Amino acid sequence: MLQEYSLKYLYNFLKKIDNESAKKIHFNDSYRICKLLEIFFSNNEKPSVIFNKCSKNVQYFDCLNLSIIPSNRMILHKNIEKRYDNMINSGFIDEVSKLLENTNLKKMPAMTSIGYKQANSYLEEDINLDIMKNSILSSTRQLAKRQITWLRHLDSTTVYSSSDYDNIEERVNFFLRNKNNNIIGEK
């Protein structure tokens, strides 16, 4: 549909079938507009209705939500660098090169993700190896920071640092003991 019609047409179509979902996304967000329409066409139901059902189902589960974040940013950055080195040593550049041979894959959103985007620029000789490395490391550190911020603000989630093992273990054991007592009490 996107190839046959305009993005504006698709967004207006989404508004007609599910205005609630359309309000939550930008009218230029082709990826999300297409995903919501895929949900609609594959289920014959408004995406907002499906999402509401999912969130109601989650309420029936007794979950323990924990977020474990790095306690030392320097260690995190060193681990990011190690991961980068492992990727490069494992043939990441060759992998990206082979993927880019397929013109259909070049257009995939995954090819704009951290690492692939920079490797593509390197392979097209837009940047050198040092710039690619610095860009990947910088983008990965920024992503890690956003993820940590997101984890800290999740509802009903207890946040621990990675060095807080005793408290994490105590919290998990407390949850499991109560869960087991509730199961035994129901019988």
C-alpha positions in Angstrom: 0.0 0.0 0.0 2.8 2.4 0.8 4.3 1.9 -2.7 0.9 2.3 -4.3 -0.4 5.2 -2.2 1.2 8.0 -0.2 2.2 7.9 3.5 -0.4 10.6 4.1 -3.1 8.3 2.6 -2.0 5.5 4.9 -2.0 7.7 7.9 -5.5 9.0 7.1 -6.7 5.4 6.5 -5.3 4.4 10.0 -7.1 7.4 11.5 -10.4 6.1 10.0 -10.0 2.6 11.3 -8.3 3.3 14.6 -8.0 7.0 15.6 -6.8 6.1 19.1 -3.7 4.4 17.6 -3.1 7.1 15.1 -3.0 9.8 17.8 -0.1 8.0 19.4 2.3 8.2 16.4 3.6 10.9 14.2 2.0 11.2 10.7 5.5 10.8 9.1 6.4 7.6 11.0 6.1 5.2 8.1 7.4 2.2 10.1 4.8 2.4 12.9 2.0 3.3 10.5 2.7 0.2 8.4 3.0 -2.0 11.6 -0.3 -0.8 12.9 -2.0 -1.5 9.5 -0.3 -4.9 9.4 -1.9 -5.6 12.8 -5.3 -4.5 11.6 -5.2 -6.5 8.3 -3.9 -9.7 9.9 -6.4 -9.6 12.8 -9.4 -7.7 11.4 -9.4 -5.8 14.7 -8.2 -2.3 15.7 -4.6 -2.3 17.0 -5.7 -0.3 20.1 -8.3 -3.0 21.0 -5.6 -5.7 20.7 -3.1 -3.7 22.8 -5.8 -3.1 25.5 -6.5 -6.8 25.6 -2.8 -7.5 26.0 -2.4 -5.0 28.8 -5.5 -6.5 30.6 -4.1 -10.0 30.4 -0.8 -8.9 31.9 -2.6 -7.7 35.0 -3.6 -11.3 35.8 0.0 -12.3 36.3 1.9 -12.0 39.5 5.3 -10.7 38.3 8.5 -9.6 39.9 9.9 -6.7 38.0 13.6 -6.1 38.5 16.0 -3.9 36.6 19.7 -4.5 37.1 21.8 -1.7 35.9 25.6 -1.3 35.8 27.1 0.1 39.0 30.2 1.5 37.3 29.9 3.4 34.1 33.6 3.0 33.4 33.2 -0.8 33.5 30.2 -0.5 31.2 32.2 1.5 28.7 35.0 -1.0 28.8 32.5 -3.8 28.2 31.1 -1.9 25.2 34.6 -1.6 23.8 35.3 -5.3 24.3 32.0 -6.1 22.5 33.0 -3.9 19.6 36.4 -5.6 19.4 34.8 -9.1 19.5 32.4 -8.0 16.7 35.2 -6.8 14.5 37.4 -9.8 15.2 34.4 -12.2 14.5 34.0 -10.8 11.0 31.4 -8.1 11.4 32.6 -6.0 8.5 32.4 -9.1 6.2 28.9 -9.8 7.4 27.8 -6.3 6.7 29.4 -6.4 3.3 27.6 -9.6 2.4 24.3 -8.2 3.6 24.8 -5.1 1.5 25.2 -7.2 -1.6 21.4 -7.9 -1.4 19.7 -4.6 -2.5 16.5 -5.5 -0.6 18.4 -5.8 2.7 19.9 -2.3 2.2 16.5 -0.8 2.8 15.7 -2.8 6.0 15.4 -0.7 9.2 18.0 -3.0 10.8 20.6 -1.7 8.4 20.3 1.7 10.0 21.0 0.4 13.5 24.1 1.0 15.5 27.1 -0.7 14.0 25.5 -1.6 10.7 25.0 2.1 9.8 28.6 3.0 10.5 30.0 -0.2 8.8 28.0 0.7 5.7 29.5 4.2 5.7 33.0 2.6 6.1 32.4 0.1 3.3 31.2 3.0 1.0 34.4 4.8 2.0 32.5 7.8 3.5 34.4 7.3 6.8 37.6 5.6 7.9 38.0 2.8 10.4 38.8 5.1 13.4 35.8 7.2 12.8 33.6 4.1 12.4 34.9 2.7 15.7 34.4 6.0 17.6 30.9 6.5 16.1 29.8 2.9 17.0 31.2 3.2 20.6 29.7 6.7 21.1 26.3 5.6 19.8 26.3 2.4 21.9 27.2 4.4 25.0 24.3 6.8 24.3 22.0 3.9 23.8 23.1 2.3 27.1 22.5 5.6 28.9 18.9 5.8 27.4 18.2 2.2 28.4 19.4 2.8 32.0 17.2 5.9 32.2 14.2 3.9 30.8 14.8 1.1 33.2 14.9 3.5 36.2 11.5 4.9 35.2 9.5 1.7 34.6 6.4 1.4 36.7 6.5 -1.2 39.5 10.1 -2.1 38.9 12.7 -2.3 41.6 16.1 -1.0 40.3 19.3 -2.5 41.6 22.9 -1.9 40.7 24.8 -4.9 39.3 26.9 -5.0 42.5 23.9 -5.4 44.8 23.7 -9.2 44.5 22.7 -9.9 48.1 19.6 -7.6 47.9 18.6 -9.0 44.5 18.8 -12.5 45.7 16.9 -11.7 48.9 14.1 -9.9 46.9 13.8 -12.8 44.4 13.7 -15.4 47.3 11.1 -13.4 49.1 8.9 -13.2 46.0 9.3 -17.0 45.3 8.5 -17.9 49.0 5.3 -15.8 48.8 4.4 -17.2 45.5 4.8 -20.8 46.7 2.8 -20.0 49.9 0.0 -18.6 47.7 0.0 -21.7 45.5 0.0 -24.1 48.6 -2.8 -22.0 50.2 -5.0 -22.3 47.0 -4.9 -26.1 47.1 
